[in-house]
Amino acid sequence: MIPSEAAFRENPVGPTLTREQLDAELKAQGHWQGRYRLLMKLGSRMPALAPQWHKADAEVAGCESATWLYHQELEGRHYFLADSEARIVRGLLVLVLAACNGRSSAELAQVGLDEWFRELGLADHLSPSRASGLNAVVRQILALADQI
């Protein structure tokens, strides 16, 4: 069982909060501390999944903090809902969802998250375990989209 179709369609991350907007906001910070604060703020604003959706079968393997990911394909487009116990991870999830929500399988294959994360300096400032967890989320998104 997964959250309702409406939950996927109404998720503000993707349709109304885009990768381009986030890219501009993060790059305007100028230094890592500002970007980190913005990620924390984004994480606190992202709608949380209801506790009943914090299920073991939706948990992303390889994340230091418990992180849950749901997927639904609607009219040839992929939509994701995610949550984590850690606020910084929730902020990173906002980036991933903004880049991936509402995309076709072909678009997801070309989304270029690794390059974007390097441009933002995430690789230089995330701990190895956080970076590994972020990569696990991205891999799971691509795997879920490929199963359709």
Buried (B, 14 or more C-beta within 10 A) or exposed (E): EEBEEEBBBEBBBBEEBBBEEBBEBBEEBEEEEEBBEBBBBBBEEBEEBEEEBBEEEBBBEBBBBBBBBBBBBEEEBBBBBBBBEBBBBBBBBBBBBBBBBBBBBEBBEEBEBEEBBEEBBBEEEBEEEBBEBBBBBBEBBBEBBEEE
